[in-house]
Amino acid sequence: MNRFILIFLAAGAVFSLYSCADSGEGGSKPVARVNDYVITMDNFRRELARSAYFHDMVGLSLADKKRILDEEIRKELLIQEAVKLGIDKDADFRKTIERYWEQTLIASLIRRQGDSIRSGIIVTEDEIESRLREKRPQGAALPAAGDLKQDLEKEIRDEKQTKALEAWAEELWKKATIRVNEENLGSLK
């Protein structure tokens, strides 16, 4: 439960910091003010779009907008209270943010590299036919091509992408200067 609250607060803090950086810039009009914090039209529009997409909402009504605004106000009040209590300065909180930032950064890098690799992958008919022969029982006729060929093409493409990502990561390792202090490593208890 504590971890959930910290993650919720961390996400809110990141959103809050991002929002604070945007408030007042570009002449965005205020939708609401929570103590000294301004929820701008631009930031709230992004939150409405995110919420509508996440909850499959079609055609936001005024009641939907008010409900989402109430959620944003409640979130901001919690953020302000956490900051007032100094939770944002707490070492555990900062470590949680650091881990989240690291994981998000790595995931974004891998996704970007994966997309780049994927765009250059070619799967040939010969590869699909070879995989099809591998999968069929000895002496059995080849199954209908349609969906199976698409599934095999995706399987082969994914395998090639995984191998290319592993090779890319290995190349990063080889290019890096890495020094391990064996004495210090061995003395850890």
mmCIF file of the C-alpha atoms, coordinates in Angstrom:
data_MODEL
# 
_entry.id   MODEL 
# 
loop_
_atom_site.group_PDB 
_atom_site.id 
_atom_site.type_symbol 
_atom_site.label_atom_id 
_atom_site.label_alt_id 
_atom_site.label_comp_id 
_atom_site.label_asym_id 
_atom_site.label_entity_id 
_atom_site.label_seq_id 
_atom_site.pdbx_PDB_ins_code 
_atom_site.Cartn_x 
_atom_site.Cartn_y 
_atom_site.Cartn_z 
_atom_site.occupancy 
_atom_site.B_iso_or_equiv 
_atom_site.pdbx_formal_charge 
_atom_site.auth_seq_id 
_atom_site.auth_comp_id 
_atom_site.auth_asym_id 
_atom_site.auth_atom_id 
_atom_site.pdbx_PDB_model_num 
ATOM 1   C CA . MET A 1 1   ? 0.000   0.000   0.000   1.00 0.00 ? 1   MET A CA 1 
ATOM 2   C CA . ASN A 1 2   ? 2.825   2.421   0.897   1.00 0.00 ? 2   ASN A CA 1 
ATOM 3   C CA . ARG A 1 3   ? 4.556   1.680   -2.389  1.00 0.00 ? 3   ARG A CA 1 
ATOM 4   C CA . PHE A 1 4   ? 1.344   2.437   -4.322  1.00 0.00 ? 4   PHE A CA 1 
ATOM 5   C CA . ILE A 1 5   ? 0.947   5.761   -2.528  1.00 0.00 ? 5   ILE A CA 1 
ATOM 6   C CA . LEU A 1 6   ? 4.578   6.684   -3.220  1.00 0.00 ? 6   LEU A CA 1 
ATOM 7   C CA . ILE A 1 7   ? 4.255   5.817   -6.895  1.00 0.00 ? 7   ILE A CA 1 
ATOM 8   C CA . PHE A 1 8   ? 0.979   7.770   -7.086  1.00 0.00 ? 8   PHE A CA 1 
ATOM 9   C CA . LEU A 1 9   ? 2.611   10.766  -5.433  1.00 0.00 ? 9   LEU A CA 1 
ATOM 10  C CA . ALA A 1 10  ? 5.728   10.436  -7.577  1.00 0.00 ? 10  ALA A CA 1 
ATOM 11  C CA . ALA A 1 11  ? 3.696   10.403  -10.764 1.00 0.00 ? 11  ALA A CA 1 
ATOM 12  C CA . GLY A 1 12  ? 1.711   13.353  -9.506  1.00 0.00 ? 12  GLY A CA 1 
ATOM 13  C CA . ALA A 1 13  ? 4.864   15.227  -8.570  1.00 0.00 ? 13  ALA A CA 1 
ATOM 14  C CA . VAL A 1 14  ? 6.346   14.665  -12.001 1.00 0.00 ? 14  VAL A CA 1 
ATOM 15  C CA . PHE A 1 15  ? 3.074   15.831  -13.565 1.00 0.00 ? 15  PHE A CA 1 
ATOM 16  C CA . SER A 1 16  ? 2.989   18.783  -11.194 1.00 0.00 ? 16  SER A CA 1 
ATOM 17  C CA . LEU A 1 17  ? 6.549   19.807  -11.971 1.00 0.00 ? 17  LEU A CA 1 
ATOM 18  C CA . TYR A 1 18  ? 5.822   19.520  -15.681 1.00 0.00 ? 18  TYR A CA 1 
ATOM 19  C CA . SER A 1 19  ? 2.628   21.498  -15.282 1.00 0.00 ? 19  SER A CA 1 
ATOM 20  C CA . CYS A 1 20  ? 4.329   24.165  -13.189 1.00 0.00 ? 20  CYS A CA 1 
ATOM 21  C CA . ALA A 1 21  ? 6.921   24.612  -15.885 1.00 0.00 ? 21  ALA A CA 1 
ATOM 22  C CA . ASP A 1 22  ? 4.172   25.158  -18.448 1.00 0.00 ? 22  ASP A CA 1 
ATOM 23  C CA . SER A 1 23  ? 1.827   27.333  -16.396 1.00 0.00 ? 23  SER A CA 1 
ATOM 24  C CA . GLY A 1 24  ? 1.945   30.923  -17.406 1.00 0.00 ? 24  GLY A CA 1 
ATOM 25  C CA . GLU A 1 25  ? 3.964   30.229  -20.539 1.00 0.00 ? 25  GLU A CA 1 
ATOM 26  C CA . GLY A 1 26  ? 2.424   30.587  -23.941 1.00 0.00 ? 26  GLY A CA 1 
ATOM 27  C CA . GLY A 1 27  ? -0.482  32.580  -22.501 1.00 0.00 ? 27  GLY A CA 1 
ATOM 28  C CA . SER A 1 28  ? -2.537  29.526  -21.586 1.00 0.00 ? 28  SER A CA 1 
ATOM 29  C CA . LYS A 1 29  ? -5.597  30.576  -19.613 1.00 0.00 ? 29  LYS A CA 1 
ATOM 30  C CA . PRO A 1 30  ? -6.297  29.160  -16.155 1.00 0.00 ? 30  PRO A CA 1 
ATOM 31  C CA . VAL A 1 31  ? -9.027  26.559  -15.691 1.00 0.00 ? 31  VAL A CA 1 
ATOM 32  C CA . ALA A 1 32  ? -8.571  26.417  -11.926 1.00 0.00 ? 32  ALA A CA 1 
ATOM 33  C CA . ARG A 1 33  ? -6.254  27.569  -9.172  1.00 0.00 ? 33  ARG A CA 1 
ATOM 34  C CA . VAL A 1 34  ? -5.332  25.310  -6.265  1.00 0.00 ? 34  VAL A CA 1 
ATOM 35  C CA . ASN A 1 35  ? -3.660  27.571  -3.700  1.00 0.00 ? 35  ASN A CA 1 
ATOM 36  C CA . ASP A 1 36  ? -0.702  28.966  -5.710  1.00 0.00 ? 36  ASP A CA 1 
ATOM 37  C CA . TYR A 1 37  ? -0.828  26.320  -8.427  1.00 0.00 ? 37  TYR A CA 1 
ATOM 38  C CA . VAL A 1 38  ? -2.596  27.060  -11.713 1.00 0.00 ? 38  VAL A CA 1 
ATOM 39  C CA . ILE A 1 39  ? -4.172  24.343  -13.852 1.00 0.00 ? 39  ILE A CA 1 
ATOM 40  C CA . THR A 1 40  ? -3.929  25.815  -17.334 1.00 0.00 ? 40  THR A CA 1 
ATOM 41  C CA . MET A 1 41  ? -6.217  25.138  -20.269 1.00 0.00 ? 41  MET A CA 1 
ATOM 42  C CA . ASP A 1 42  ? -3.362  23.595  -22.248 1.00 0.00 ? 42  ASP A CA 1 
ATOM 43  C CA . ASN A 1 43  ? -2.365  21.202  -19.469 1.00 0.00 ? 43  ASN A CA 1 
ATOM 44  C CA . PHE A 1 44  ? -5.965  20.341  -18.632 1.00 0.00 ? 44  PHE A CA 1 
ATOM 45  C CA . ARG A 1 45  ? -6.753  19.728  -22.314 1.00 0.00 ? 45  ARG A CA 1 
ATOM 46  C CA . ARG A 1 46  ? -3.903  17.182  -22.419 1.00 0.00 ? 46  ARG A CA 1 
ATOM 47  C CA . GLU A 1 47  ? -5.233  15.539  -19.240 1.00 0.00 ? 47  GLU A CA 1 
ATOM 48  C CA . LEU A 1 48  ? -8.772  15.424  -20.703 1.00 0.00 ? 48  LEU A CA 1 
ATOM 49  C CA . ALA A 1 49  ? -7.448  13.786  -23.871 1.00 0.00 ? 49  ALA A CA 1 
ATOM 50  C CA . ARG A 1 50  ? -5.414  11.266  -21.878 1.00 0.00 ? 50  ARG A CA 1 
ATOM 51  C CA . SER A 1 51  ? -8.316  10.454  -19.598 1.00 0.00 ? 51  SER A CA 1 
ATOM 52  C CA . ALA A 1 52  ? -10.803 10.156  -22.481 1.00 0.00 ? 52  ALA A CA 1 
ATOM 53  C CA . TYR A 1 53  ? -8.453  7.817   -24.336 1.00 0.00 ? 53  TYR A CA 1 
ATOM 54  C CA . PHE A 1 54  ? -7.642  5.736   -21.250 1.00 0.00 ? 54  PHE A CA 1 
ATOM 55  C CA . HIS A 1 55  ? -11.310 5.340   -20.283 1.00 0.00 ? 55  HIS A CA 1 
ATOM 56  C CA . ASP A 1 56  ? -12.668 5.008   -23.863 1.00 0.00 ? 56  ASP A CA 1 
ATOM 57  C CA . MET A 1 57  ? -14.827 8.093   -23.417 1.00 0.00 ? 57  MET A CA 1 
ATOM 58  C CA . VAL A 1 58  ? -16.532 9.437   -26.522 1.00 0.00 ? 58  VAL A CA 1 
ATOM 59  C CA . GLY A 1 59  ? -17.700 13.041  -26.505 1.00 0.00 ? 59  GLY A CA 1 
ATOM 60  C CA . LEU A 1 60  ? -16.790 14.571  -23.151 1.00 0.00 ? 60  LEU A CA 1 
ATOM 61  C CA . SER A 1 61  ? -19.729 16.237  -21.433 1.00 0.00 ? 61  SER A CA 1 
ATOM 62  C CA . LEU A 1 62  ? -19.452 19.185  -19.053 1.00 0.00 ? 62  LEU A CA 1 
ATOM 63  C CA . ALA A 1 63  ? -20.043 16.717  -16.196 1.00 0.00 ? 63  ALA A CA 1 
ATOM 64  C CA . ASP A 1 64  ? -17.100 14.587  -17.438 1.00 0.00 ? 64  ASP A CA 1 
ATOM 65  C CA . LYS A 1 65  ? -14.872 17.666  -17.573 1.00 0.00 ? 65  LYS A CA 1 
ATOM 66  C CA . LYS A 1 66  ? -15.895 18.694  -14.059 1.00 0.00 ? 66  LYS A CA 1 
ATOM 67  C CA . ARG A 1 67  ? -15.270 15.190  -12.709 1.00 0.00 ? 67  ARG A CA 1 
ATOM 68  C CA . ILE A 1 68  ? -11.825 15.026  -14.297 1.00 0.00 ? 68  ILE A CA 1 
ATOM 69  C CA . LEU A 1 69  ? -11.041 18.535  -13.027 1.00 0.00 ? 69  LEU A CA 1 
ATOM 70  C CA . ASP A 1 70  ? -12.092 17.474  -9.513  1.00 0.00 ? 70  ASP A CA 1 
ATOM 71  C CA . GLU A 1 71  ? -9.672  14.531  -9.776  1.00 0.00 ? 71  GLU A CA 1 
ATOM 72  C CA . GLU A 1 72  ? -6.882  16.875  -10.850 1.00 0.00 ? 72  GLU A CA 1 
ATOM 73  C CA . ILE A 1 73  ? -7.640  19.256  -7.972  1.00 0.00 ? 73  ILE A CA 1 
ATOM 74  C CA . ARG A 1 74  ? -7.641  16.390  -5.460  1.00 0.00 ? 74  ARG A CA 1 
ATOM 75  C CA . LYS A 1 75  ? -4.357  15.127  -6.883  1.00 0.00 ? 75  LYS A CA 1 
ATOM 76  C CA . GLU A 1 76  ? -2.827  18.602  -6.642  1.00 0.00 ? 76  GLU A CA 1 
ATOM 77  C CA . LEU A 1 77  ? -4.004  18.970  -3.036  1.00 0.00 ? 77  LEU A CA 1 
ATOM 78  C CA . LEU A 1 78  ? -2.314  15.669  -2.162  1.00 0.00 ? 78  LEU A CA 1 
ATOM 79  C CA . ILE A 1 79  ? 0.871   16.774  -3.919  1.00 0.00 ? 79  ILE A CA 1 
ATOM 80  C CA . GLN A 1 80  ? 0.865   20.086  -2.076  1.00 0.00 ? 80  GLN A CA 1 
ATOM 81  C CA . GLU A 1 81  ? 0.350   18.341  1.270   1.00 0.00 ? 81  GLU A CA 1 
ATOM 82  C CA . ALA A 1 82  ? 3.154   15.860  0.531   1.00 0.00 ? 82  ALA A CA 1 
ATOM 83  C CA . VAL A 1 83  ? 5.508   18.716  -0.353  1.00 0.00 ? 83  VAL A CA 1 
ATOM 84  C CA . LYS A 1 84  ? 4.431   20.632  2.763   1.00 0.00 ? 84  LYS A CA 1 
ATOM 85  C CA . LEU A 1 85  ? 5.303   17.582  4.873   1.00 0.00 ? 85  LEU A CA 1 
ATOM 86  C CA . GLY A 1 86  ? 8.673   17.281  3.128   1.00 0.00 ? 86  GLY A CA 1 
ATOM 87  C CA . ILE A 1 87  ? 7.969   13.893  1.583   1.00 0.00 ? 87  ILE A CA 1 
ATOM 88  C CA . ASP A 1 88  ? 9.515   15.114  -1.668  1.00 0.00 ? 88  ASP A CA 1 
ATOM 89  C CA . LYS A 1 89  ? 12.824  15.509  0.208   1.00 0.00 ? 89  LYS A CA 1 
ATOM 90  C CA . ASP A 1 90  ? 12.668  12.010  1.699   1.00 0.00 ? 90  ASP A CA 1 
ATOM 91  C CA . ALA A 1 91  ? 15.442  9.657   0.539   1.00 0.00 ? 91  ALA A CA 1 
ATOM 92  C CA . ASP A 1 92  ? 13.009  6.781   -0.145  1.00 0.00 ? 92  ASP A CA 1 
ATOM 93  C CA . PHE A 1 93  ? 10.857  9.032   -2.293  1.00 0.00 ? 93  PHE A CA 1 
ATOM 94  C CA . ARG A 1 94  ? 13.837  10.293  -4.258  1.00 0.00 ? 94  ARG A CA 1 
ATOM 95  C CA . LYS A 1 95  ? 15.077  6.710   -4.770  1.00 0.00 ? 95  LYS A CA 1 
ATOM 96  C CA . THR A 1 96  ? 11.626  5.705   -6.048  1.00 0.00 ? 96  THR A CA 1 
ATOM 97  C CA . ILE A 1 97  ? 11.670  8.603   -8.522  1.00 0.00 ? 97  ILE A CA 1 
ATOM 98  C CA . GLU A 1 98  ? 15.189  7.691   -9.585  1.00 0.00 ? 98  GLU A CA 1 
ATOM 99  C CA . ARG A 1 99  ? 14.199  4.054   -10.233 1.00 0.00 ? 99  ARG A CA 1 
ATOM 100 C CA . TYR A 1 100 ? 11.103  5.138   -12.158 1.00 0.00 ? 100 TYR A CA 1 
ATOM 101 C CA . TRP A 1 101 ? 13.165  7.576   -14.235 1.00 0.00 ? 101 TRP A CA 1 
ATOM 102 C CA . GLU A 1 102 ? 15.800  4.916   -14.978 1.00 0.00 ? 102 GLU A CA 1 
ATOM 103 C CA . GLN A 1 103 ? 13.218  2.292   -15.967 1.00 0.00 ? 103 GLN A CA 1 
ATOM 104 C CA . THR A 1 104 ? 11.318  4.742   -18.167 1.00 0.00 ? 104 THR A CA 1 
ATOM 105 C CA . LEU A 1 105 ? 14.506  5.959   -19.813 1.00 0.00 ? 105 LEU A CA 1 
ATOM 106 C CA . ILE A 1 106 ? 15.704  2.416   -20.548 1.00 0.00 ? 106 ILE A CA 1 
ATOM 107 C CA . ALA A 1 107 ? 12.273  1.351   -21.838 1.00 0.00 ? 107 ALA A CA 1 
ATOM 108 C CA . SER A 1 108 ? 12.169  4.384   -24.151 1.00 0.00 ? 108 SER A CA 1 
ATOM 109 C CA . LEU A 1 109 ? 15.669  3.654   -25.458 1.00 0.00 ? 109 LEU A CA 1 
ATOM 110 C CA . ILE A 1 110 ? 14.877  -0.013  -26.120 1.00 0.00 ? 110 ILE A CA 1 
ATOM 111 C CA . ARG A 1 111 ? 11.563  0.868   -27.776 1.00 0.00 ? 111 ARG A CA 1 
ATOM 112 C CA . ARG A 1 112 ? 13.286  3.455   -30.001 1.00 0.00 ? 112 ARG A CA 1 
ATOM 113 C CA . GLN A 1 113 ? 16.120  1.087   -30.910 1.00 0.00 ? 113 GLN A CA 1 
ATOM 114 C CA . GLY A 1 114 ? 13.633  -1.758  -31.471 1.00 0.00 ? 114 GLY A CA 1 
ATOM 115 C CA . ASP A 1 115 ? 11.548  0.395   -33.806 1.00 0.00 ? 115 ASP A CA 1 
ATOM 116 C CA . SER A 1 116 ? 14.673  1.387   -35.715 1.00 0.00 ? 116 SER A CA 1 
ATOM 117 C CA . ILE A 1 117 ? 15.792  -2.234  -36.037 1.00 0.00 ? 117 ILE A CA 1 
ATOM 118 C CA . ARG A 1 118 ? 12.296  -3.489  -36.889 1.00 0.00 ? 118 ARG A CA 1 
ATOM 119 C CA . SER A 1 119 ? 11.969  -1.081  -39.799 1.00 0.00 ? 119 SER A CA 1 
ATOM 120 C CA . GLY A 1 120 ? 14.981  -2.706  -41.499 1.00 0.00 ? 120 GLY A CA 1 
ATOM 121 C CA . ILE A 1 121 ? 14.033  -6.359  -40.968 1.00 0.00 ? 121 ILE A CA 1 
ATOM 122 C CA . ILE A 1 122 ? 13.082  -8.398  -44.010 1.00 0.00 ? 122 ILE A CA 1 
ATOM 123 C CA . VAL A 1 123 ? 11.427  -11.804 -43.815 1.00 0.00 ? 123 VAL A CA 1 
ATOM 124 C CA . THR A 1 124 ? 11.538  -13.806 -47.031 1.00 0.00 ? 124 THR A CA 1 
ATOM 125 C CA . GLU A 1 125 ? 9.090   -16.394 -48.367 1.00 0.00 ? 125 GLU A CA 1 
ATOM 126 C CA . ASP A 1 126 ? 11.894  -18.966 -48.113 1.00 0.00 ? 126 ASP A CA 1 
ATOM 127 C CA . GLU A 1 127 ? 12.243  -18.284 -44.382 1.00 0.00 ? 127 GLU A CA 1 
ATOM 128 C CA . ILE A 1 128 ? 8.497   -18.645 -43.870 1.00 0.00 ? 128 ILE A CA 1 
ATOM 129 C CA . GLU A 1 129 ? 8.335   -21.859 -45.909 1.00 0.00 ? 129 GLU A CA 1 
ATOM 130 C CA . SER A 1 130 ? 11.325  -23.279 -44.021 1.00 0.00 ? 130 SER A CA 1 
ATOM 131 C CA . ARG A 1 131 ? 9.694   -22.464 -40.674 1.00 0.00 ? 131 ARG A CA 1 
ATOM 132 C CA . LEU A 1 132 ? 6.434   -23.976 -41.914 1.00 0.00 ? 132 LEU A CA 1 
ATOM 133 C CA . ARG A 1 133 ? 8.235   -27.230 -42.767 1.00 0.00 ? 133 ARG A CA 1 
ATOM 134 C CA . GLU A 1 134 ? 9.905   -27.252 -39.311 1.00 0.00 ? 134 GLU A CA 1 
ATOM 135 C CA . LYS A 1 135 ? 6.547   -26.972 -37.567 1.00 0.00 ? 135 LYS A CA 1 
ATOM 136 C CA . ARG A 1 136 ? 4.601   -29.631 -39.445 1.00 0.00 ? 136 ARG A CA 1 
ATOM 137 C CA . PRO A 1 137 ? 4.650   -33.246 -38.308 1.00 0.00 ? 137 PRO A CA 1 
ATOM 138 C CA . GLN A 1 138 ? 6.764   -35.657 -40.373 1.00 0.00 ? 138 GLN A CA 1 
ATOM 139 C CA . GLY A 1 139 ? 4.961   -36.565 -43.601 1.00 0.00 ? 139 GLY A CA 1 
ATOM 140 C CA . ALA A 1 140 ? 1.932   -34.322 -42.938 1.00 0.00 ? 140 ALA A CA 1 
ATOM 141 C CA . ALA A 1 141 ? 0.662   -31.978 -45.605 1.00 0.00 ? 141 ALA A CA 1 
ATOM 142 C CA . LEU A 1 142 ? 1.424   -28.294 -45.217 1.00 0.00 ? 142 LEU A CA 1 
ATOM 143 C CA . PRO A 1 143 ? -1.486  -26.440 -43.558 1.00 0.00 ? 143 PRO A CA 1 
ATOM 144 C CA . ALA A 1 144 ? -3.375  -23.628 -45.297 1.00 0.00 ? 144 ALA A CA 1 
ATOM 145 C CA . ALA A 1 145 ? -1.151  -20.616 -45.808 1.00 0.00 ? 145 ALA A CA 1 
ATOM 146 C CA . GLY A 1 146 ? -3.286  -17.592 -44.737 1.00 0.00 ? 146 GLY A CA 1 
ATOM 147 C CA . ASP A 1 147 ? -3.049  -16.718 -41.055 1.00 0.00 ? 147 ASP A CA 1 
ATOM 148 C CA . LEU A 1 148 ? -0.341  -19.261 -40.309 1.00 0.00 ? 148 LEU A CA 1 
ATOM 149 C CA . LYS A 1 149 ? 2.065   -17.557 -42.709 1.00 0.00 ? 149 LYS A CA 1 
ATOM 150 C CA . GLN A 1 150 ? 1.348   -14.193 -41.087 1.00 0.00 ? 150 GLN A CA 1 
ATOM 151 C CA . ASP A 1 151 ? 1.952   -15.693 -37.633 1.00 0.00 ? 151 ASP A CA 1 
ATOM 152 C CA . LEU A 1 152 ? 5.204   -17.273 -38.808 1.00 0.00 ? 152 LEU A CA 1 
ATOM 153 C CA . GLU A 1 153 ? 6.315   -14.034 -40.449 1.00 0.00 ? 153 GLU A CA 1 
ATOM 154 C CA . LYS A 1 154 ? 5.713   -12.180 -37.158 1.00 0.00 ? 154 LYS A CA 1 
ATOM 155 C CA . GLU A 1 155 ? 7.516   -14.901 -35.192 1.00 0.00 ? 155 GLU A CA 1 
ATOM 156 C CA . ILE A 1 156 ? 10.557  -14.713 -37.489 1.00 0.00 ? 156 ILE A CA 1 
ATOM 157 C CA . ARG A 1 157 ? 10.531  -10.886 -37.464 1.00 0.00 ? 157 ARG A CA 1 
ATOM 158 C CA . ASP A 1 158 ? 10.359  -10.850 -33.640 1.00 0.00 ? 158 ASP A CA 1 
ATOM 159 C CA . GLU A 1 159 ? 13.243  -13.344 -33.392 1.00 0.00 ? 159 GLU A CA 1 
ATOM 160 C CA . LYS A 1 160 ? 15.373  -11.258 -35.741 1.00 0.00 ? 160 LYS A CA 1 
ATOM 161 C CA . GLN A 1 161 ? 14.551  -8.103  -33.781 1.00 0.00 ? 161 GLN A CA 1 
ATOM 162 C CA . THR A 1 162 ? 15.448  -9.783  -30.471 1.00 0.00 ? 162 THR A CA 1 
ATOM 163 C CA . LYS A 1 163 ? 18.772  -11.026 -31.871 1.00 0.00 ? 163 LYS A CA 1 
ATOM 164 C CA . ALA A 1 164 ? 19.557  -7.589  -33.283 1.00 0.00 ? 164 ALA A CA 1 
ATOM 165 C CA . LEU A 1 165 ? 18.721  -5.900  -29.955 1.00 0.00 ? 165 LEU A CA 1 
ATOM 166 C CA . GLU A 1 166 ? 20.936  -8.377  -28.103 1.00 0.00 ? 166 GLU A CA 1 
ATOM 167 C CA . ALA A 1 167 ? 23.767  -7.730  -30.566 1.00 0.00 ? 167 ALA A CA 1 
ATOM 168 C CA . TRP A 1 168 ? 23.283  -3.969  -30.154 1.00 0.00 ? 168 TRP A CA 1 
ATOM 169 C CA . ALA A 1 169 ? 23.421  -4.270  -26.337 1.00 0.00 ? 169 ALA A CA 1 
ATOM 170 C CA . GLU A 1 170 ? 26.521  -6.473  -26.583 1.00 0.00 ? 170 GLU A CA 1 
ATOM 171 C CA . GLU A 1 171 ? 28.156  -3.870  -28.826 1.00 0.00 ? 171 GLU A CA 1 
ATOM 172 C CA . LEU A 1 172 ? 27.424  -1.175  -26.223 1.00 0.00 ? 172 LEU A CA 1 
ATOM 173 C CA . TRP A 1 173 ? 29.119  -3.398  -23.627 1.00 0.00 ? 173 TRP A CA 1 
ATOM 174 C CA . LYS A 1 174 ? 32.164  -3.939  -25.858 1.00 0.00 ? 174 LYS A CA 1 
ATOM 175 C CA . LYS A 1 175 ? 32.566  -0.210  -26.614 1.00 0.00 ? 175 LYS A CA 1 
ATOM 176 C CA . ALA A 1 176 ? 32.294  0.837   -22.952 1.00 0.00 ? 176 ALA A CA 1 
ATOM 177 C CA . THR A 1 177 ? 35.175  1.249   -20.539 1.00 0.00 ? 177 THR A CA 1 
ATOM 178 C CA . ILE A 1 178 ? 34.217  -0.919  -17.582 1.00 0.00 ? 178 ILE A CA 1 
ATOM 179 C CA . ARG A 1 179 ? 36.444  -1.440  -14.559 1.00 0.00 ? 179 ARG A CA 1 
ATOM 180 C CA . VAL A 1 180 ? 35.391  -3.781  -11.768 1.00 0.00 ? 180 VAL A CA 1 
ATOM 181 C CA . ASN A 1 181 ? 37.194  -3.470  -8.447  1.00 0.00 ? 181 ASN A CA 1 
ATOM 182 C CA . GLU A 1 182 ? 37.458  -7.157  -7.562  1.00 0.00 ? 182 GLU A CA 1 
ATOM 183 C CA . GLU A 1 183 ? 38.770  -6.430  -4.069  1.00 0.00 ? 183 GLU A CA 1 
ATOM 184 C CA . ASN A 1 184 ? 35.802  -4.240  -3.161  1.00 0.00 ? 184 ASN A CA 1 
ATOM 185 C CA . LEU A 1 185 ? 33.405  -6.636  -4.842  1.00 0.00 ? 185 LEU A CA 1 
ATOM 186 C CA . GLY A 1 186 ? 34.810  -9.536  -2.853  1.00 0.00 ? 186 GLY A CA 1 
ATOM 187 C CA . SER A 1 187 ? 34.695  -7.639  0.446   1.00 0.00 ? 187 SER A CA 1 
ATOM 188 C CA . LEU A 1 188 ? 30.938  -6.975  0.224   1.00 0.00 ? 188 LEU A CA 1 
ATOM 189 C CA . LYS A 1 189 ? 29.118  -8.896  2.957   1.00 0.00 ? 189 LYS A CA 1 
# 
